[in-house]
Each structure stands twice: as structure tokens, then as C-alpha cells.
Amino acid sequence: MANNEAWMTAEVGGPKRASLITKPEVAEAMIRRARRPILVIGHLAAEIEMEDKKLIDYVIDLATNTGIPVVATAHTGNAFLGRRFTPASIMSAVDIGNRLADPTWKGIDGNGPYDLAMFAGLPYSLAWTLLSGLKNFAPHLKTMTLDNVYHPNANWSFPNISIKDWIINLQAIIRDLGE
């Protein structure tokens, strides 16, 4: 049974909570429907071990297969550059959160606001805060987390799942979106 309780048990997401991504096709459909998706990746992506790869390697595969721009937060830019992948932008998580909330922001490429922001690799409490702000002040934006813990303030989130299930889901999303 999928767990839709906040990963940090004292956190209460309010009456409106994230819908669960129970199978990769759910995330794939959201990404395919988005006109302007963006990936926001935190420093933990370079540290999270996922069997033979790190989370950042899955993010690079996803971005490469789909062309979705990546915003690297904190010192994550160096981890991307060390893997010969150049993110579209490097800025603080709070800065990108504020910009995404602004419906008049033209985006990092100047082509208009984003309609889907995907988050991964941020510390849980930071992601919680950013997603809460976007949930309450950015009705023009859908949010999705690609972490293996449930984020109730997102629109869509994986439930609390094992690393093995997380890898299977990410591999399926990357493979299917690359076709």
C-alpha cells in the first residue's frame, strides 16, 4: 500500500495534499502534457547513492532524453559540470522558488513561465517550504517531486518508497520519455 504520509511525521500538509505517483506512467503523462517543464535539482542529488549510480546521473539521463532544462541549486552546478552536463542555470533554491511563483517571469530562457516544475535532491525541509509557497501562491504552476519520499505540498509526489522501487520508476520514466 502506498504511503501518503509526510516523510517527516510532524509535518502536516494541510487539507490539500499531493496526488500519489503510484506508477511511472502517471509522471510520464504529466511531463508529456507540460508545455514548459523545468527540473530544479538540489545538492543531495550528487550525494544520494542509488545502487550503481547517484540521483544526479538519473536526472542527467532524464534531461538529456527530454530536453527539459535543469536549474542546479547551491553547489550542485559543479557536480553537473564534473559529469560534462551543463545545467541551464545555477541559482539558489529560494531564488528559483520565488521566480517560479511569479507568473510574469519569462523563464531562464526568456520564453515565458513554466507550467510544470519538478524537484529532486533538495533537503526535505527546504523542499517542503518551497512547495508550500508554490502551492499557495503559484496557481499557474504544477509541481512534482521525483524524490522517494512523499511531499504533501507538491501537486504530484512519489509515496515513501524503497530505493529499489525508486530506481525502477525513474528508469521507466527516463526510458519511456526518451522514445
Beta strands, then each sheet from edge to edge (+ up, - down):
strand 1: 19-20
strand 2: 37-41
strand 3: 49-50
strand 4: 53-54
strand 5: 70-72
strand 6: 89-90
strand 7: 116-120
strand 8: 142-145
strand 9: 156-157
sheet 1: 1+ 9+ 8+ 7+ 2+ 5+ 6+
sheet 2: 3+ 4-
end
